[in-house]
Structures are given as C-alpha cells and as structure tokens.
Amino acid sequence: MAVQLDDAADKAAPRTGKGDAPPARRGGRGAGSSGTPSAPARRTPYLLLLPALLATAVFLGWPMVRNLLLSFQNLNMKELIQHLTDWRGTGNYQEILGSEQFWRVTSRTVVFTAVNVVLIMVLGVLIGLLLARLGTTVRLVLSAALVLAWAMPVIAATTVFQWLFDSRYGVVNWVLDRLGRHSMAHYDWVGSQLSTFFVITVLIVWQSLPFVALNLYAATTTIPKELYEAARMDGAGTWKVFTSVTFPFLKPFFLATTFLEIIWVFKAFPQIFAINQGGPDRLTETLPIYAFTEGVGNLHFGMGAAISLLTIVVLLAMTAYYLRLTFKQEQQEENGL
C-alpha cells in the first residue's frame, strides 16, 4: 500500500530540472541564448576575490619571497650594517641539515605537538560532551569561564602561569607543600627539561580547550535527537552512543579541528619563549624558538630565515601525512559501504 502511494506521488509530482531545482529558464537576464552566463557574469567572482588576493600577496607573499632570498645569503651584523649582499647559495641549508641540533629540535617539536594535540582533543571533547548534558544555568557559567580563558591574551596568560609555578611564591608549590609534599616547597619548575615542558603543556592545553569544547558543543546541537533515542532504545551505553552516533556525525568537525590544533601547537612561540626562552640549556627549544635564537639571538639572519622555511616544510609534511591518512580512511569507509 505504501509503495502504491509513493508511486502515485511520484507521478503527480511536477517535472523539475536537475535535482529538486525547477527547469532552467532560457534567455534569462545575464545569460546568453544557450543559457550560459555572459562574460561579465563569469568575471564577477574573480573581481570580488581580487582585493583579498592582493592583500594576501602583499602581506604574506612578499614577506615569504624576502625570507626565501635571505635564506640564500650570509647575512650577519656586518653585512646588515654595511648593506652588503653576500650570496651563499644553499650553504645555509646544507649546514642546517647536517647539524644534529636541527634534527633533535625537529623530533622534539613533533613529539611536543603530538602530545599537546592529543590532550587538547581528548579533554576538549570530554568538556564539550559535558556541556551538552548540563543544565542551562551551569552550562552558561562554564561557557563563560571557557570564553574568558580563551579571550585572555597569550602573554598575559603566560605571565599568570609564571606566577603560579614560581619557585618561591608560586601557588602550585604552596598547595603541594600544604598537601604534604614538602620537597616541592621551593621546586624550580623551569630548572629541567621535563618540568619546563610540563608547565608549557599545561598552559597551551588550557588555552586551547575552550575552542574545542565550545565548538564541539555547538556541533552536537545539530545532531537529531532521534538518533540518540534510537541508540539508547537499542541498549547502547555512553561510549557506544559516542562511537556510533556522535563521532560519525561530527567526523568532519574532528578532522578540521585536529588539523587546526596541529598548526596552532606546532608554531607556538610566545608561550615557550616567555616561560624560559627555550631553556634550560636550549633543551625546550622547538623549531620556531630555534629559528628565532639562531636568526635574532645569534645575529645569523640568513640561517634563521633558512630554519624558518624548513619549519614550514616540516609542518607541510606533517599536514600532508595527516590529510593522506584522512582521505585514505574516508575511501575505505566509502568502499565498505
């Protein structure tokens, strides 16, 4: 009976064009006799994009070109003062790629980025799911707190964390001492590599959580409630509901957010530099800090320019690998379907 009603509805439905659109009108305004847009109409999108493209070329393209040219020069303080141009060719790149320091910093940066992104995504997702379950009042309070943390300037937040983890007057040491850990009363959090990275990681994760949590909560509001009700009627628990309903429905969100967090953490500079300037003994330097130290700190501007370009190459390689895995997984799912 239902099939007959569907067939009858299809026969009674009016004829339309491709999809659900009505048939195209020929000879309309702004179109030629064949229905194709006229030349001015085809040029309009490009004309609208032209200001943005020019601004990108001036403010991003030209600095990149200048940086590329500097990377092939031996530009130190002498050459800078005397306005000399000493072309070195690929000498800067050969010296950097042959240095053990560069590869140590690169591996350290990759591990640092991976740890932070995993923590940000896991904790951000948990807080976002919590927001979806809370009542209106509590949700508004927690959302306001997240927005305030997100809106705090980076240097201001870094200064607060320096106060919190100060060896003499820090709140963290005071609390640990009160809890019975008396050896932590005057602990120097920036005196070793692991403890310094711990402080930096807490800072970066704290700053990044609001972005993931609030966006995830907003995304969950687009999921039809019927899907959750059907999953619970089938006996699915919390984890099963997340893996069978929430994650598949919001997979584009997870992919895009993870991609953005990789870029944001990888290029993190002010937090690391303000905490201990890559110390102690340059053991917490990441690639952005390494480029700044060599270029500005040691006045080897050509070397710093080369390191910065290699940093971009490493980030592009990581991004390409991540996107390759993502596209491969999507193809496998489509083939499985």
C-alpha positions, -999 to +999 in steps of 0.1 A: +000+000+000+028+024+009+046+016-024+015+024-044+011+057-026+047+066-033+043+057-070+012+079-072+030+108-055+059+105-079+036+105-109+017+135-096+049+155-088+057+183-112+086+180-135+118+197-123+153+202-135+184+185-122+178+176-085+149+195-070+155+227-089+129+240-114+137+238-151+162+264-162+148+294-179+165+301-212+174+335-224+173+349-189+189+382-178+227+379-177+227+348-198+233+341-235+209+324-258+222+290-247+216+297-210+253+301-202+263+331-181+276+361-200+313+372-199+308+399-172+289+375-150+317+349-153+343+376-143+323+388-112+335+362-087+372+368-097+367+405-093+353+400-059+382+379-049+408+403-062+411+425-031+417+395-008+442+380-033+461+413-035+462+417+003+474+381+006+501+387-020+513+419-003+512+409+034+520+371+030+535+365-004+561+393-004+575+385+031+578+349+021+598+359-010+620+381+010+626+354+036+634+330+008+660+354-006+676+359+028+679+321+033+704+320+004+725+348+019+753+351+045+736+379+064+752+387+097+756+420+116+785+432+094+765+427+062+734+443+077+752+474+088+772+478+056+743+469+033+763+441+018+747+411-001+768+380+003+751+352-016+758+318-001+736+296-022+724+265-004+751+268+022+727+277+050+705+247+042+735+223+040+748+235+073+714+232+090+705+198+076+739+185+085+735+197+121+724+172+148+708+201+167+683+207+139+672+171+139+669+169+177+648+201+177+626+187+149+619+154+166+613+173+199+588+196+181+569+167+165+566+149+199+556+181+217+529+188+191+516+152+192+513+152+230+496+186+232+471+179+203+461+145+219+455+161+253+436+191+237+413+169+216+406+144+244+399+169+271+381+193+248+358+166+236+350+155+272+342+191+282+321+196+251+301+165+258+297+176+294+283+210+282+257+191+262+245+173+293+245+202+318+215+223+327+211+258+313+225+277+343+255+256+349+262+254+311+262+292+309+286+296+338+310+270+324+308+285+289+315+320+303+346+306+321+358+289+289+353+321+269+372+342+295+401+317+294+401+317+256+399+355+254+429+361+276+460+374+257+488+349+253+514+369+271+491+377+299+482+340+304+518+331+302+527+357+329+499+342+352+514+307+348+548+320+356+534+333+389+516+301+396+547+280+391+572+304+407+597+286+428+595+309+458+560+325+458+540+302+434+506+289+444+513+255+430+543+249+453+524+263+482+495+239+476+518+209+472+536+218+504+503+220+523+493+186+509+525+171+525+549+173+495+573+194+515+601+187+489+581+208+464+580+239+486+607+256+465+608+234+435+621+251+403+596+242+376+618+256+348+650+240+360+648+208+340+635+198+306+605+177+316+592+201+342+595+231+319+577+212+291+550+202+317+543+239+325+543+248+288+519+219+280+495+228+308+495+264+295+489+255+259+462+229+267+444+253+290+444+280+262+432+255+235+405+237+254+378+264+250+380+263+212+375+226+210+349+223+238+326+252+227+328+242+190+320+206+198+290+216+220+277+238+191+282+209+167+263+184+189+232+206+188+230+198+151+226+161+157+190+149+155+178+137+190+161+108+173+194+092+166+203+093+203+169+079+213+172+051+188+207+042+200+195+041+237+165+020+228+189-005+212+207-007+246+238+014+237+258+028+265+276+062+267+307+050+248+286+032+222+264+062+216+295+084+211+312+059+187+280+051+167+262+085+167+283+114+178+316+107+162+304+096+127+280+126+125+307+150+136+337+134+118+343+165+096+345+186+128+370+163+144+392+163+113+391+201+108+397+208+145+426+184+148+442+199+117+439+234+131+453+224+165+483+207+149+491+240+131+485+261+163+506+240+186+534+234+161+540+271+156+536+280+193+562+307+201+553+332+228+544+306+255+577+287+251+599+318+248+582+337+277+584+307+301+622+301+298+633+312+263+638+276+253+659+267+283+674+253+304+704+248+281+682+251+250+665+217+259+630+230+253+636+247+220+611+239+193+616+249+156+601+284+160+623+291+190+653+276+173+648+298+142+645+329+164+675+321+185+698+315+155+684+344+135+679+372+160+697+359+191+729+349+174+725+375+146+727+349+118+697+362+099+703+341+068+705+310+089+673+319+108+655+325+075+665+291+063+654+274+095+620+292+093+615+279+058+625+244+068+600+247+097+572+254+071+584+224+051+582+201+081+547+214+090+535+209+054+549+174+055+531+166+088+499+181+073+502+162+041+507+129+060+477+137+082+455+145+052+466+114+034+456+092+063+423+111+065+415+107+028+426+070+029+402+063+058+373+080+040+379+060+009+380+028+029+347+037+045+331+045+012+343+013-003+330-006+028+296+010+023 
